[in-house]
Amino acid sequence: MRLVYTTHLRLRLKLRLIPFNLPRIVVLQADEFFLDRKTVTYIAVKRFADSKEYMVSFVQRENELLLITIHPLRFRQKANRIVSKRWQRVKRKI
């Protein structure tokens, strides 16, 4: 499966000073996957050793994953989106 970074994602990486390979790590080694019902995109979430959680939004196209954006999750942000039913947990293998 080929991973494609959008120009928006590349900009976010520069602005947030996030390492270039982090979106790839988050998607391929995600702890959880969700479907964002508002944007109709998949969300991969990974917690790192420093207790920071990152999310990557993506869509699947034929033989590639188009990675849209990345950002660290704030305290309770993931829980709030699950409770509000915006994010629906899905089982996904990449």
C-alpha positions in Angstrom: 0.0 0.0 0.0 1.4 3.3 -1.1 1.2 6.3 1.3 0.7 9.8 -0.3 1.2 13.0 1.6 -1.1 15.9 0.6 0.3 19.4 0.3 -1.9 20.3 3.4 -0.2 17.6 5.4 3.3 18.7 4.3 2.4 22.2 5.4 1.1 21.0 8.8 4.3 19.1 9.4 6.4 22.2 8.8 4.2 24.5 10.8 3.9 22.2 13.8 7.6 21.0 13.6 6.5 17.4 13.3 9.0 14.9 11.9 8.3 14.0 8.3 8.0 10.2 8.9 5.6 10.6 11.9 2.3 10.3 9.8 3.6 7.1 8.3 4.3 5.7 11.8 0.9 6.7 13.1 -1.0 5.1 10.2 1.0 1.9 10.0 1.3 1.3 13.8 -1.9 2.9 15.0 -3.4 1.8 18.3 -6.9 2.7 17.2 -8.9 3.5 14.0 -12.0 5.6 13.8 -14.4 6.8 11.1 -15.0 10.6 11.3 -18.6 10.9 10.5 -18.5 14.6 9.9 -15.6 14.6 7.4 -16.2 10.9 6.2 -12.4 10.2 6.6 -10.6 7.6 8.6 -8.6 8.6 11.7 -5.6 6.7 12.9 -4.5 7.4 16.5 -1.2 6.4 18.1 0.1 7.1 21.6 3.9 7.5 21.9 6.2 6.8 24.9 6.1 10.5 26.0 2.3 10.0 26.4 1.5 12.3 23.4 -1.3 11.0 21.1 -1.3 12.0 17.4 -4.1 11.6 14.9 -3.8 11.3 11.1 -6.8 11.8 8.9 -6.8 9.7 5.7 -8.8 8.3 2.9 -8.2 5.1 0.9 -8.0 5.2 -2.9 -7.4 2.0 -4.8 -3.8 1.0 -3.9 -2.9 4.1 -1.9 -3.7 5.9 1.3 -4.0 9.7 1.0 -2.8 11.2 4.3 -4.7 14.5 4.8 -3.6 16.0 8.1 -1.9 15.4 11.4 -2.1 16.9 14.8 -1.5 16.0 18.4 -4.7 15.3 20.3 -5.4 17.6 23.3 -6.5 16.2 26.6 -10.0 14.6 26.3 -10.3 15.6 22.6 -10.5 11.9 21.5 -12.9 11.0 24.3 -15.2 14.0 23.5 -15.4 13.0 19.8 -16.2 9.4 20.7 -18.9 10.5 23.2 -20.5 12.9 20.7 -20.5 10.1 18.2 -18.4 12.1 15.7 -15.7 9.4 15.8 -16.9 5.8 15.4 -14.4 3.1 16.3 -13.7 0.8 13.4 -11.5 -2.3 13.1 -9.1 -1.7 10.3 -5.9 -3.5 9.2 -3.5 -1.7 6.9 
